[in-house]
């Protein structure tokens, strides 16, 4: 029964994601790998959002039935559109021996990461920031109780964090019928697989070289922090999922076609729903998207519509937390000019600590050195998408570091050491994309390999 419940949970989640993806797509030929990766991301976003919104009014079996019907309805709508427009699904095949070797190695690598993720236990944040919410909601008929938000004794678990990850876990719990931690571990390698496949597709599409996309995707787990440290793919943290959504929105923005802009908007909407830091990433991509839209004047109105769902989600979540009287942990002081002036002397220490972290071989090997070289190259590239990508890598790091000026920890350097490595994960896939495009100066706008 457990396996059947798990299959039902994943089937309904993918049905919703496939439906949304097909409704957003404007092409008559669809890459099946791309569709699968997008379906996972969009399914996670919509199912968790429906569980939260539906849980405001109903609970228990009625809530599960409501979300299930919505998932099936979205899947049916996408299938009807596919039949109406005779959309063809295609599975890209490697073109030569090198691509066959790289594709086979990538498939083996992804399988190994999935297996290792199941063998590893959930880490601290995986248990006490994310799974704890899923468990409380499961034991309360699918709805987080108001007492959880308002309890100062549970403030350590960050009740203010958004619910995409815990409510995806909750969806599995509801179908399995028990809060079984082993099965929710399957969620996190799914994010990694989706992100890796999309990274390969974006590199292939923007460079015109499928082999390069496969090669870059193969290199990702060789950054030690991805697989062997707290915050990586195997410990159940939200940082890899957030990084994948950021990469997805950025990648489709760089592709700069109408159907790609729709997926930029969809991924952008869910970025602040993954983790609180997503608001910073959302703001960066919104500004970059506005600049891109200005260069294509007929898209400005569409851009304004594309950021509206994200604004509504951010605002709605803040209103909800206030209504629940949520206890907000005091890791950061409220930004004021007075605090800024008094803490400006921290800048040197922040930069020194950040440099020490980014050059730590046991965490990053030489990854950030490669990323720095790539960013400098892209900033001076002629193609407009190259500097945009460089800014999308640099801006989050700069803004993340600037927040430590307002750190309320007794030692702000300890705060940096504790959290910065996981924050850097958010831009790591985007930095890999930058490295790939720096290695491939030629850009083929209309190419769609992969």
ABEGO torsion letter per residue (X at the ends): XAAAAAAAAAAAAAAAAAAAAAAABABABBBAAAAAAAAAAAAAAAAAAAAAAAAAABBEAAAAAAAAAAAAAAAAAAAAAAAAAGBBBBBBBBABAAAAAAAAAAAAAAAAAAAAAAABBBBAAAAAAAAAAAAAAAAAGGBBBAAAAABAAAAAAGAABBAAAAAAAAAAAAAAGBBBAAAAAAAAAAAAAAAAAAAAAAAAAAAGBAAAAAAAAAAAAABAAAAABBGBAAAGBAAAAAAAAAAAAAAAAAAGBAAAAAAAAAAAAAAAAABAAAAAAAAAAAAAAAAAAAABAAAAAAAAAAAAAAAAAAAAAAAAAAAAGBBBBBABBBBBAAAAAAAAAAAAAAAAAAAAAAABAAAAEAAAAAAAAAAAAAAABABAAAAAAAAAAAAAAAAAAAAAAABABABAAAAAAAAAAAAAAAAAAAAAAAAAAAABABBBAABBBX
